[in-house]
Amino acid sequence: MTDIEVRAPKINKLLPESGWEEAFDEEDASVRAVCVEGGQATSDGRVIFDGVLFRKTDFRGFRAPASELLDVVFEGCDLSNADFSRSSLHRCEFRGTKLTGAIFSESMLRDVKFSDCGGRYSSFNFSKLRQVVFEGCELESADFVDCSMKGVAFGRNRLDDISFLDTSLDGIDLTKAEFSRITVTPSKLPGCKVTREQAIGFARTFGLVVEED
């Protein structure tokens, strides 16, 4: 659990159900106030998702840079290699969703929660994260290069080979995360909360010789 407060998506509890083709408005490339169950999502550019629950929908290879996602839930979906770069995500949740190779680079994420997601090789490079929580996720080899992070929590996640290069970790708590090797910029590390064992690992990464008791 985390003490970071993330505002939940504002979604109508009685959403009408629909497939992707029926829900997607081609005129303004949007999906609004609907529950999309299953199906294959397709896009060739910017989209708007507003007040939507996607359940077990296939977004593999979905390309939608510069999109707007407001009050959206992805539940049991597959977003492998989906491209949401340069996008705005506000009050969104990703639950049990596959995010392998998903791209959120150069995006703004505010009040976003990722729980029990597989995010290997996902990219958040050059993004701004505000009130964002990762819990129970696999983030091995994910990239958070040159990010701005405030109110971000990494709970019980797997972070091996994750990169925080050029990203300040001041105020970030990694004590519950599992990792043996991560990439950080030494000057950006002060203020990061780690366990004693993790601290020894960092010291060895920076070339220090650590004597055991």
Secondary structure, DSSP 8 states (H G I E B T S, - for coil): ------------TT--EE-HHHH-BTTTTEEEEEEEESSB---BS--EEEEEEEES-B-TT-B-TT-EEEEEEEES-B-TT-B-TT-EEEEEEEES-B-TT-B-TT-EEEEEEEES-B-TT-B-TT-EEEEEEEES-B-TT-B-TT-EEEEEEE-S-B-TT-EETT---TT-B-TT-B-S--EE-GGG-TT-B--HHHHHHHHHHTT------
